[in-house]
Amino acid sequence: MPILTCKNLSIAYQNKIALKQISFQIHTGDYTCIVGKNGAGKSSLLKGILGLVPIQSGNIIFDEGLKQTEIGYLPQQNHTQQNFPASVFEIVLSGCLNQRGWRPFYTKKEKEKALYNLELLEIIALKNTAFQELSGGQQQRVLMARALCATEKLLILDEPATGLDPIVMQKFYSLLEQLNQKQQLSILMISHDVHTAIKYADKILHLDHKMLFFGNTKDYVKSNIGKLFLKGEAL
């Protein structure tokens, strides 16, 4: 049973159709990378799934107990995020905000969950450190811990390795692989690096305002669009 199904999904951005007739499914434990040229509608798809932009037509179906408000989301980093005036623990704990609802305070269980994810991502020692004092790699781990506080089923990432140096990037992808394999956390991630995508993902979704490919990574590598894109000829 899929936890997420998109059926004939069309999404507009700035009064233009960004995506048209997109259909695919995400199952528990899937690691799916979205690839495609710049401006192909990749981020619009993620924002449509998250309810951040309206869909023009089609359906988004959540199943297996997953709710739209219970998806972990790691957006592209920007300058405002990097200089956010809060401690590491405060930012990670804010991932429980949707669960808290109208309650004025976080529960003991929610605080324990935040501490658990800090331990999991090996940043517990930074708990009281100001977010703006961290390195880029440390900030990504904090934002990942925050996203994990929001979900136990599906993690959505928008080019999470942008701006990271190669060593930190490798550690980040290894962490994602661990979460996917050991915790069966489903991952849906945009990647600008198709070679990294085929190394880690078991499924590939290739977009160019429409769906050019969706299926297993092994099949993608053998497909015409996959061969062209890997050579840089489909950019």
Salt bridges, closest charged atoms under 4 A:
ASP30 OD2 - HIS27 ND1 3.72
ASP30 OD2 - LYS203 NZ 3.11
GLU110 OE2 - ARG103 NH2 2.70
GLU152 OE2 - LYS113 NZ 3.91
ASP208 OD2 - LYS37 NZ 3.54
